[in-house]
């Protein structure tokens, strides 16, 4: 549920038709399942097609346009970076463990 919070917030910012937390969780689950299916079908091409699975999941589950789902993916990526910054070690260079004793 923590990983769906940036997607949910980005869906609200983009103006999706159905920006609920349960749909954000479902979109991430469908996107992940789509990546696994693409990996079985296409092999190494999955690295190029994996973003398409998430973009289509965002489009159809959250009710955005294709450009809206691209913007949603960018905003949620920024949300993940902010989560890593504030919850993690406090820097983007990755210099050490998240919790130091």
C-alpha positions as CSV (number, residue, x, y, z in Angstrom):
1,X,0.0,0.0,0.0
2,X,2.9,2.3,0.6
3,X,4.1,2.0,-3.0
4,X,0.7,2.9,-4.3
5,X,0.5,6.2,-2.5
6,X,2.6,8.2,-5.1
7,X,0.5,6.7,-7.9
8,X,-2.7,7.7,-6.1
9,X,-1.4,11.2,-5.5
10,X,-0.2,11.6,-9.1
11,X,-3.6,10.4,-10.4
12,X,-5.3,13.0,-8.4
13,X,-2.9,15.7,-9.7
14,X,-3.3,14.6,-13.3
15,X,-7.1,14.6,-13.0
16,X,-7.8,11.0,-13.5
17,X,-11.5,9.9,-13.7
18,X,-11.1,7.2,-11.0
19,X,-8.3,8.2,-8.6
20,X,-8.9,5.9,-5.7
21,X,-6.3,4.2,-3.6
22,X,-7.7,0.7,-4.4
23,X,-7.5,1.4,-8.1
24,X,-3.9,2.6,-7.7
25,X,-3.0,-0.7,-6.0
26,X,-4.8,-2.5,-8.8
27,X,-3.0,-0.6,-11.5
28,X,0.3,-1.5,-10.0
29,X,-0.7,-5.1,-9.7
30,X,-1.9,-5.3,-13.3
31,X,1.2,-3.5,-14.5
32,X,3.4,-5.9,-12.7
33,X,1.5,-8.9,-14.0
34,X,1.8,-7.4,-17.5
35,X,5.5,-7.2,-17.1
36,X,5.7,-10.8,-16.2
37,X,3.6,-11.8,-19.2
38,X,5.8,-9.7,-21.5
39,X,8.9,-11.3,-20.0
40,X,7.6,-14.7,-20.9
41,X,6.5,-13.7,-24.4
42,X,9.2,-11.3,-25.6
43,X,12.3,-12.2,-23.5
44,X,14.9,-9.5,-23.5
45,X,12.5,-7.0,-25.2
46,X,10.7,-6.7,-21.8
47,X,13.1,-3.9,-20.8
48,X,11.7,-1.8,-23.6
49,X,8.1,-2.8,-23.2
50,X,7.8,-2.8,-19.4
51,X,6.9,0.9,-19.2
52,X,4.1,0.3,-21.7
53,X,2.5,-2.3,-19.4
54,X,2.3,0.3,-16.6
55,X,1.1,3.1,-18.9
56,X,-1.7,1.0,-20.2
57,X,-2.6,-0.1,-16.7
58,X,-2.7,3.5,-15.5
59,X,-4.7,4.5,-18.6
60,X,-7.5,1.9,-18.3
61,X,-7.7,1.4,-14.5
62,X,-7.3,5.0,-13.4
63,X,-9.1,6.6,-16.3
64,X,-6.5,8.9,-17.9
65,X,-5.5,9.6,-21.4
66,X,-2.3,8.2,-22.8
67,X,-0.4,11.5,-22.2
68,X,-2.0,11.7,-18.8
69,X,-0.7,8.3,-17.9
70,X,2.8,9.4,-19.1
71,X,2.6,12.4,-16.8
72,X,1.2,10.2,-14.0
73,X,4.2,7.9,-14.4
74,X,6.6,10.8,-14.3
75,X,4.9,12.3,-11.2
76,X,4.8,9.0,-9.4
77,X,8.5,8.5,-10.2
78,X,9.2,11.8,-8.5
79,X,7.1,10.7,-5.6
80,X,9.1,7.5,-5.2
81,X,12.3,9.6,-5.3
82,X,10.9,11.9,-2.6
83,X,9.9,8.8,-0.5
84,X,13.5,7.5,-0.9
85,X,14.9,10.8,0.1
86,X,12.8,11.4,3.2
87,X,12.4,7.8,4.4
88,X,15.9,6.7,3.3
89,X,19.3,8.1,4.1
90,X,18.5,11.7,3.2
91,X,20.7,11.9,0.1
92,X,20.4,10.7,-3.4
93,X,24.0,9.4,-3.7
94,X,23.2,6.3,-1.7
95,X,26.0,6.8,0.7
96,X,25.2,4.3,3.5
97,X,22.4,2.5,5.1
98,X,19.0,4.1,5.6
99,X,19.2,3.7,9.4
100,X,22.5,4.3,11.1
101,X,23.0,3.4,14.7
